[in-house]
């Protein structure tokens, strides 16, 4: 996860927990935890909301990667967002070398709007086409 993140330094559990608690408290952040039929947490989808826009990020637990679950998790999260919050534009930012994430977002209907930089690193700015 850290390798594909725009913030790659190692994060201690207390720092992560503090960050996560602050995200949960923010009214402009929507976090959804994906579970399988056994009730195991398999991943997380986070939306950062701004007016009628959202930036989405997704991560699956290591043991659930490569099983084709990310597409279903992302699709469910996008459907729930559309049904609950009026959002006009949904973006994602992905490192160009992260081919699996690029393919995931493209299969979900995202297209590349531009190449840009996030925290000084090359990024693809993807936008969901309706």
C-alpha positions in Angstrom: 0.0 0.0 0.0 2.8 2.4 0.9 4.6 1.8 -2.4 1.5 3.0 -4.4 0.7 5.8 -2.0 1.7 9.4 -2.6 3.0 9.4 1.0 5.4 6.5 1.2 7.2 6.8 4.5 6.4 4.2 7.1 3.6 5.2 9.4 3.4 3.9 13.0 0.1 2.5 14.3 -0.5 5.5 16.7 0.0 8.0 13.9 -2.3 6.0 11.6 -4.9 5.6 14.3 -4.9 9.4 14.9 -5.1 10.1 11.2 -8.0 7.6 10.8 -9.9 9.1 13.8 -9.6 12.6 12.4 -10.9 11.4 9.0 -13.9 9.8 10.7 -14.7 13.1 12.4 -14.5 15.2 9.2 -17.9 15.9 7.6 -16.2 16.1 4.2 -14.8 12.5 4.3 -16.8 9.4 3.7 -15.2 6.1 4.5 -16.7 2.7 3.7 -15.3 -0.6 4.9 -15.9 -3.5 2.6 -16.6 -6.9 4.1 -16.9 -10.3 2.6 -19.8 -12.8 3.4 -17.8 -14.0 6.4 -17.7 -10.5 7.9 -14.0 -10.1 7.2 -12.9 -6.6 6.4 -11.4 -6.8 3.0 -10.8 -3.2 2.1 -11.6 0.5 2.3 -13.0 3.1 0.0 -12.6 6.7 1.0 -14.2 9.8 -0.6 -12.9 13.3 0.1 -15.9 15.6 -0.6 -15.8 19.2 -1.8 -19.0 20.9 -2.8 -20.2 18.7 -5.7 -16.9 16.9 -6.2 -15.3 13.8 -4.7 -11.9 12.3 -4.8 -12.0 8.5 -4.4 -9.3 6.2 -3.1 -9.4 2.4 -2.6 -7.2 -0.1 -0.9 -7.7 -3.9 -0.3 -6.1 -5.9 2.5 -3.1 -7.7 1.1 -4.7 -11.2 1.3 -7.7 -10.1 -0.8 -5.7 -8.5 -3.6 -5.6 -10.1 -7.0 -8.9 -11.9 -6.5 -11.0 -9.5 -8.7 -12.7 -8.0 -5.6 -11.6 -4.4 -6.1 -14.0 -3.8 -9.0 -17.0 -5.0 -6.9 -15.9 -3.0 -3.9 -15.4 0.2 -6.0 -18.7 -0.3 -7.9 -20.7 -0.7 -4.6 -19.1 2.4 -3.1 -19.7 4.5 -6.1 -23.4 3.4 -6.3 -23.9 4.2 -2.6 -22.3 7.6 -3.0 -24.6 8.4 -6.0 -27.6 7.4 -4.0 -26.8 9.4 -0.8 -24.7 12.5 -1.7 -25.2 14.8 -4.7 -21.8 14.6 -6.4 -21.3 15.9 -9.9 -17.6 14.9 -10.5 -15.6 12.0 -9.1 -11.9 11.9 -9.5 -9.1 9.5 -8.7 -5.3 10.1 -8.6 -3.1 7.1 -9.5 0.6 6.7 -10.0 1.3 5.9 -13.7 3.2 2.7 -12.8 0.2 1.4 -10.8 -1.2 -0.5 -13.7 -3.7 -2.6 -11.7 -5.3 0.5 -10.2 -5.3 2.3 -13.5 -7.1 -0.8 -15.1 -9.5 -0.9 -12.1 -10.6 2.7 -12.5 -10.8 2.4 -16.3 -13.1 -0.6 -16.0 -15.2 1.4 -13.6 -15.7 4.1 -16.2 -12.9 6.6 -15.3 -10.9 8.2 -18.1 -7.6 10.0 -17.9 -8.2 13.8 -17.8 -4.5 14.8 -17.4 -1.1 13.9 -16.1 -0.3 15.9 -13.0 1.7 15.8 -9.8 0.5 14.8 -6.3 2.9 15.6 -3.4 5.7 16.0 -6.0 5.1 12.7 -7.7 3.8 11.9 -11.2 0.0 11.1 -11.2 -2.8 10.3 -13.5 -5.9 12.4 -12.8 -8.8 10.1 -13.7 -12.4 11.3 -13.9 -15.6 9.2 -13.8 -17.6 9.5 -17.1 -21.3 9.4 -16.6 
